[in-house]
Amino acid sequence: MLYRPVCFAGAGLSDAELGLWWLMVQRARNLTGVSPTHCPPTAILVRDDDPHLSFWRTEPAGIKPLICSIWEQGWQQVEAWGDKVVTGIP
């Protein structure tokens, strides 16, 4: 989890999930000296009506939001994100 691409889909990553947040912060700290082009990406699928959307837009701990209006569209975004990760396309 510290050195591979990670996508959170179907999970809200609430503030009660301290263990996951700790891991994500450690991951971000470990990767501070690594060029952004060589850092494994991290994303979370979020609906555009999520009350925490403004928080996710700050990209906490390097987690980039994949924003969708409906879940079907979101799953397509997750699949496209995974394809980019596998092929190495930014």
C-alpha positions as CSV (number, residue, x, y, z in Angstrom):
1,M,0.0,0.0,0.0
2,L,2.9,2.4,0.6
3,Y,4.4,2.0,-2.9
4,R,1.7,0.9,-5.2
5,P,-1.3,2.8,-6.9
6,V,-4.3,2.9,-4.6
7,C,-7.9,3.8,-5.5
8,F,-10.6,4.0,-2.8
9,A,-14.0,3.2,-4.4
10,G,-17.1,2.3,-2.4
11,A,-15.4,3.6,0.8
12,G,-15.9,7.0,2.3
13,L,-12.6,7.2,4.3
14,S,-14.3,8.8,7.2
15,D,-12.3,10.5,9.9
16,A,-13.0,7.5,12.1
17,E,-10.7,5.3,9.9
18,L,-7.5,6.5,11.6
19,G,-5.5,3.5,10.5
20,L,-6.0,4.1,6.8
21,W,-5.4,7.9,7.3
22,W,-2.2,7.1,9.1
23,L,-1.1,4.9,6.3
24,M,-1.9,7.5,3.7
25,V,0.0,10.2,5.5
26,Q,3.0,7.9,5.9
27,R,2.7,7.1,2.2
28,A,2.7,10.9,1.3
29,R,5.7,11.5,3.7
30,N,7.7,8.6,2.2
31,L,7.1,10.0,-1.3
32,T,7.9,13.6,-0.7
33,G,11.4,13.3,-2.3
34,V,10.1,11.3,-5.3
35,S,9.4,13.1,-8.6
36,P,5.6,13.4,-9.1
37,T,6.0,11.5,-12.4
38,H,7.3,8.5,-10.4
39,C,4.9,8.6,-7.5
40,P,2.2,5.9,-7.4
41,P,-1.1,7.7,-7.8
42,T,-3.8,7.6,-5.1
43,A,-7.5,8.4,-5.9
44,I,-10.9,8.2,-4.3
45,L,-14.3,8.0,-6.0
46,V,-16.6,10.8,-4.7
47,R,-20.0,11.9,-5.8
48,D,-20.5,15.6,-6.6
49,D,-23.2,15.8,-4.0
50,D,-20.9,14.5,-1.2
51,P,-21.0,16.9,1.8
52,H,-17.2,16.5,2.1
53,L,-16.4,17.4,-1.6
54,S,-14.6,20.6,-0.7
55,F,-12.3,18.6,1.6
56,W,-11.5,16.0,-1.1
57,R,-10.7,18.8,-3.6
58,T,-7.8,19.8,-1.3
59,E,-6.3,16.4,-2.2
60,P,-5.4,15.4,1.4
61,A,-2.4,13.1,1.8
62,G,-2.1,13.2,-2.0
63,I,-5.5,11.6,-2.6
64,K,-7.0,12.9,-5.8
65,P,-10.8,12.8,-6.1
66,L,-12.5,11.2,-9.1
67,I,-15.8,13.2,-9.0
68,C,-19.0,11.8,-10.6
69,S,-22.7,12.7,-10.6
70,I,-23.9,9.1,-10.8
71,W,-22.2,5.9,-9.7
72,E,-22.2,4.3,-13.1
73,Q,-20.2,7.2,-14.4
74,G,-17.9,6.9,-11.4
75,W,-17.2,3.3,-12.0
76,Q,-16.2,4.2,-15.6
77,Q,-13.8,6.8,-14.2
78,V,-12.3,4.3,-11.8
79,E,-11.8,1.9,-14.7
80,A,-10.2,4.6,-16.9
81,W,-8.0,5.7,-13.9
82,G,-6.8,2.0,-13.6
83,D,-6.1,1.8,-17.3
84,K,-4.0,5.0,-17.1
85,V,-2.1,3.6,-14.1
86,V,-1.4,0.3,-15.9
87,T,-0.3,1.9,-19.2
88,G,1.6,4.8,-17.5
89,I,-0.3,7.5,-19.3
90,P,-0.5,10.6,-17.0
